[in-house]
Amino acid sequence: MDPIIEALPGVRATPEELLGEFRERLARTGWAAEAPDSLLLPMVTSDRSLARFEALLRALFRAHLKVLRVVRAGGEATPASQRYAELAAHIRQRHLDWPVLGPDRRRLPDEWLLSESAADLLYGRPDVVIAGDGPKVVDTGFDTAVAGFERPDDLWTITAGLLRLPAGLGGRPLDGLRDYFGELPGADGRSAGHRSVHWVLRDDPKVRERFDALTSALNDNPDGVRHLAHYPGDRVPPLPPGAPGYLHRACSIHSVQQDRARFAELFSALAPRMVGCTVPLELSQLSSGLYSAWLSDPAARPAALTAGERQAVRLLLPWSRPVTLLDPADLTQLHSHRTEFVLKRADAPQSGELRFGRHHSAAEWAALLEEARAEPVGGSAGPPPTVWIVQQRVHARQFEITSAAGGSPSGTAPRRAGLSCRPYLMGGRIRTMETWLTPGEPDPPRSAHRQFVAHYIRPTPTTRPAGLSAWTPR
């Protein structure tokens, strides 16, 4: 099942000589301390396989939009959906509580949420585990508050240069970003003319260093798009005259709430001069795990889902439920098979606060579930919402991976490992893939020190869809 991920053939290199140079180049990146310094030979997916996977993700996003419509309109108030809607009201209130920007001043029409083209606003970075029966979306990440572009871009370019890869491969992250922002409407309503994109970020030295470099690289584009990074507490510089300005929310509501007064000042200076956000603020709530849990419950799914959307839900979403909505049969399963379940906050930043059942005794697991079921749901003030989700654990399919190893006769060492990936979706299209090894047994301490593998997109020989920019190693 798509995406079909394979070892990239035709790699021409001497691995023994490469390892030292790879480590030297890796050390010059801003994320070297976050990953092992071993070189994995790259993987590839064809653009046709990726297009089929993209269609599934777009259908999944449209299904989320139809849940949002139920929350908004209060329609289809079946007993099952009503219980989810009550939880979603807290999630919605929290996600829209942006100073100056929220509630959203440009409310999306209800009929738009039912349209096919609604998926064109999909921007996000889902966490996907490649299981034996296909990809499983364990965290949707449907929001503009995603970062880390420099990591897959560095790995993409470093690996391509070192291994002398075949020309014409696509999927470089930086190219995907440039293409997406170059498609934003200009003054004439089309993707032409000068535009400006205003990245709003949290005030952190590491964030400043990384994003200042990123915006500088993005400004090297042929589309007349100027990128500027803004941080709370900084003076807003003069904006380009006559060019439509777009606000790009590159930070989460959690970061905003921690520095609310200064963010309010920043938005007060920026918002009046913008035509809007790159993605409407109202859609940010779809990053919550509650909406995926809602869709995974057959009794609560909106009746308006199409056959394609139902298929996407069935194929992509693992079983998950809010702990407060578990019935006695569910609880029996969770206690008797705790090693097969994960407990997590619906809105934890960066997919944090995971509790794997296999890491706890039966008594500890029972106490965690009871504590989560008893915890009150917060409102718009105070800590983030406390909706807890329990999700079925996904077992990663094993792939043949090859790493450079100086001591072996061939210069390489084969190994078997699972793969997880993040398709970077911008404008409803997959622009690049970030991929890493997944251990057979979950180990949270190691998950923060992931081993990444460069992932390329192979264009079909006769056509190259827009957005899959080719790059020839030099």
N, C-alpha and C positions, 0 to 999 in steps of 0.2 A: 504494500500500500504506500501511496505517496506521503511524504517525500522519499524517493529512492536515493539513499546515500551510499556511495561507493568510494573505494580507494581511487584516487586520481591516477590513471595510468600515464606512462610516458614521462615519469619524473627522471630527469637527468642530473645526477649529482653524485658526489662521493661523500657519504654520510660522515666518515671519520673526520674529514676536513671541515665539515659544516658545523659541527656541534659547538666548537669554540667561537666561531664567528656569530652563530645564532645567539649564544649567551652574551656576547659583547654587545650586539644590537639590542637584545632584550633589556639589558641593564640600562640602556639610554631611554627607555620608555617610562612613563609615569606610573605603570602598574606592575613593574617587574617583581615587586615583593609580594604580589597577590597570586602568583602562579609558579608551579615548578619550572625549573630551567632546562627541561628536556624538550627536544624537537620531535614532534609527531609529523609523519608524512601526511599530506593533506587529503581531504575528502572532496567529492564533487557531486552535484545534483544537476540534472538537465533542466533547462528552462521549461520544458513541457511538463515534467514531473512537478516542478515547483508551481506551475500555473494551476495544476489540478489541486494541489494542496492549498494554494491561495483561494481557490473557489470554495473549498470547504470552510476555511477560516472566515471568509466573507459571509457565508451562510450562517455560521455560528454568531458572528457579530450582529447580523440582522435579527437573529433570534433574541439576542440580548436587547435590541432596540424595542422589540415587541413586548418584552417584559417591562421595559421602562414605560411604555405606553400604558400598560395596565396600572403601574404605580401612579402615573400621572392622572389618568382619567378615572381610576377606581372601577373600571369595567371588569367583566368576567369575575366578579367577586364570589367565586366558589369558596367553600370553607377552606380548602387546601391553599388556594392562592391568597386568600385574605390573610392567613397567618404569615405568609411571606411578605405581603404588602405592609403589614404592621412593622416588621423588622426593617424593611427597605425604607420606610419613612425616616427612620433615624439615620440610616446610611446617606440618604439623599440630602437631608438637612445638613449633615456634616460636610459632605463634599461640595455643596454649593455655598458654604459659608466663607467665601473669599471677600476680603474688604474691597470696597469700591466695585469689584467685578460682579459680585453675586448679590442676590439671585440673578441668574443669567438675564441680561437685558435683551438678548435676541433669542427668545423662546422658539424652539423648533416646532413647526406645525405638526399636529398629530398625524395627518395623512402622510407627511414626509417619513415618519418612523416606519411606515408600512411599505415604502418604495424600495425597488431594487437598487436604485442609485444611492440610497442612504449609506451603503457600505463604502462609498468613496471617501467618507469622513473617518474611516477606520485608521487610527494611528496608535501603535502600541508594540509591545514586545512580549508575546506570550511565552511562558516557560512550558516547553514541550518535552516529554519523555518518549523516546522511540521504544514502544513495547512490542511484544511478539505479534500482536494483532493490529499494529499500526500506531500512529502518533496519539498521545494523550495530552490534552492541555490541562496541566495541574494548576496553572495560575494564568489568567487571561492577560493581565498587564495592559488593558485597553485604556491608555491615557498618554498624554504628551510628557508626563513626568517620568521619562526614562532617560537614562544617561549611559555612559560607558562606551560610546561610539569609538573612542580612540583605541580601545583594546582590540576589537576585531579588525579595525583598519590597520593597526600596526602589524598584527599577526598576518593579515592578508598580504601586505606589501613586503614584509620581511621574508616570509616563506616563498613568495613568488620570485623575489630577487635571488635568494640563495639557491633554490632548487632548479632554476632555469626552466620554468614551467612552459607548457605549450602556449603560444600566443592566442589571444582572443577570448580568454576566460573573463567572465563577468562577475558581478556581485560585490565589488569593492564598496564598503560602507560609506566612505566619503562621497563617492559618486552617486550613491543612492540618495543621500541627503541633499546634494546639490540638485539632482533631478527633481526631487519632491518640491523643494522650495521654488525651483524655477517654474513649476506648473501653477503656482498661485496666481490668481488674476491680477493683472496690472491695471493702470488707470482706465484702459478701454474695456475692462471686463474680461479680457483674454490673457493668456500667459505670455504677455509681452510688455515691454516698457520697464521703467525703473520701479522697484518695490523695495521695502525694507522689512526685515524680520527682527523682532526685538525679543531676545531670549531673556526670560526672567528666571533668576537662579538664586539659590540660598547663598548667604555670605559665609564662605569657607575658603581658606587659602588654597586648598587642593582643588576645589571646584574652580576658583578663579584661574589657576594656572592651566588647568586642562581646557576650560572653555574659552579662555582668551586665545589659546593656540587653535582650537577648533574653529572659532568664528573667523580667525585670520585666514585659515585654509579655505573655509567656505566662501569667503569674499573673492576668492580666485575663481570666478565663474563667468560664463559668457551671456548670462541671462539678465544682467542689470539688477541683480538682487544684492542688497547690502545687509549684512548681519551685524547686529550690535548686542553685546551682553550687558545686562543690567543687574545690579545687586542692591539689596536694601541698604540704605545709608549713603549711597553714592548719588552725586548730582547727575541728573539726566542731561546729556549733551544736546545741542541743537539737532533736530531731526531733519532728514533730507526733505527739502521743499517739494511739494507737488507729487510725491511718491506715496502710494498707498502703504500704510504701515500695518503690520500684523503682529499681534502679541502672541508669543510662543511660551506657554506655561511649562517651563522645564524644571519645575520643582513641585512637590506634592503639597496638599493641604496641610499635612503634618508639619512640614517645614514652615509654611506660612503662619500657622498658629503659634509656633515657637518664637516668632519674630514679627508679630502681627502689626504693631504700631509702625515699624519702619517699612514693612511691605505696603501698608496703607498709603504712606507718603509716596512710595514709588509708583503704585498704581494710579494715584491721584494725578501724578505728573504725566504718566504715559497714556492712560486709557482714553482721555478726550481726543487724543491725536491719532488713535488707531481706528481702522475700519472694522476691527473685530479680532477675535482669537483665531489662530490657525485651525483649531478644533473647538467647537462650542463647549463652554464650561459645563453645560448640563450633562455632557457625555462622560465626564470624568468619573461619575459614580459607577460606571460599568466596569471599572477596574476592581470593584469589590467582589470577593468570592461568593457573596450571598446570591448574586444573580446567576452564577453558574450552578450553584446548589439548587436554586429554584428550577432551572431548566432540567437538571438531572432527575427531578422528581416528576414522574409521568402524571401524577394526579394534579399537579399544579401548573404544568406548562400552558401557555396561552393557546387557545384554540386556533388563533390566527396563523400559527406556524405553517409554512408550506412543507411539502414532502421533502424538499431539499434541505430545509432548515432542520427538520426533525432528524433527517439522516446525519447531518453534521453534529447535532447534539448527541445522537446515539454513538457515533464513531469516535468523537473527540473527547467527550467529557467523562471522567471517571465518576462513579457513584459518590455523591457528597450530600450532606444534610446539615442544617443548623442544629446544634446540640439541643436547643430548646424545643425543637419540633420532632425529636426522635420518639418513635412509638416503642412499646415494650419489646416487640420482635427485633427492632433495630438494636436496642440496648443489649439484648441477649447475644446478638451477633458480635457486637463491639467488645463485649467482655470475653466471649469464648474464642474469638479470633483477633485478639488485640494486635498481634504482630502484623496484621494486614491493613492497619488503619493509621491515619495521621490526624492529629488535632492541631488546628491553626486558627489564628484570628482572621476574620474575613477581610480586615483592612490593615493588616500589619505592613509597615513600610518595607520594601525590598524583600517581600516574601518571608519576612522574619517570624519569630515566635512559633516554630514548628515543634510538635511533640510527637515523636514516633513511638507507637505502641510497643514495638519490639525493644525499646530501650528502658522499659519500665516493668516492674513486677505487676502482677494482677491487682494487688492492693493499691499500688501507686497509680496505675491507669484508672482504676475505679474512682480514686480520689480526684484525679484531674478532670474526669468527665463530670463528676458531681459538682466540683467547683465551677466549671464552665457553665453548667446548667443553672447554677444559682446566681451567677454574676449578673447584675442589672445592666441593661442596655443604656448607654449614655446618650445625652442630647447633643446640642450644638456646642455647648461649653464644656470645658474640662478636657479629660483625656480622650483619645480616639474612641470611636464606638467599640463596644465590647461584644460584638456578635462573634461567637465561636462556631467554626465549621469542622465537621469530621469528614474526612475524605478517604476513599479506598486507596491503599498504596499501589503504585504502579511499578511493575517489575520491568526493568529495561532489557530489551533484546541485546544479545551479545554480538558485537562486530569484530572483525579482524582488523586490528590496528597495528601499524608499524612505526617504530621509533628509531631514530638514529642512535647507534650504539658503537662507540669507537673500538670496543674490545672484541667484537664478534667478527668471524671470517668475512661475512658479507657486508659488514658495516651497519647492519640493521638488526633489530630485535622484534620479532612478532609478539603480539599479546592480544588477549581477548578482553573486551570491555564494553559496557553499555554506553549509549550516546544520548545526550540531551541537547536540545537546541533552542535558540530564540530566533524565530523569523522576525526581522524588523519590518513591520508593516507601516507604510506611510502612504496616505492617499488611497488606502484600500489595496495596496500592492506590496508584495514581498520584494524588498530592495536588496536585502542581504541576509545571510544566515550566520549566527554566532553559535558555535558548537563546542561541547566539552565532554570529557569522559564522565560516566556515571558509575560509581561503585556498585557492585552487586548487592551489597548491604548498605543501607543508608547510614551515613556517618556525618552528622551536622558539623563537627569541627573541621572535617576535611572539605565540606561543601563550600567553605569560605576560601579555600585554597585550591580552586579548580584547575584542572589541566586542560587547556584549550587546544583545539586543532583547527587549522585554517580550513575554511569551507568555501569552495568556488562554485560558480554557476556556469554550466557549459551551454552556450547558445546553440540552437538548432542551426545547422550549416546554412540553410537558405534564408533564415530570418533571424532578426535580433530585436525582440520587443523593446520599446522605449523603457528606460529605467534599468535595463540590464547592460550597463555600459561595459564595453570591453576594455581591457588594459593589457598592454604589451610590456613584459618585463624588459628593462634596459640594463 
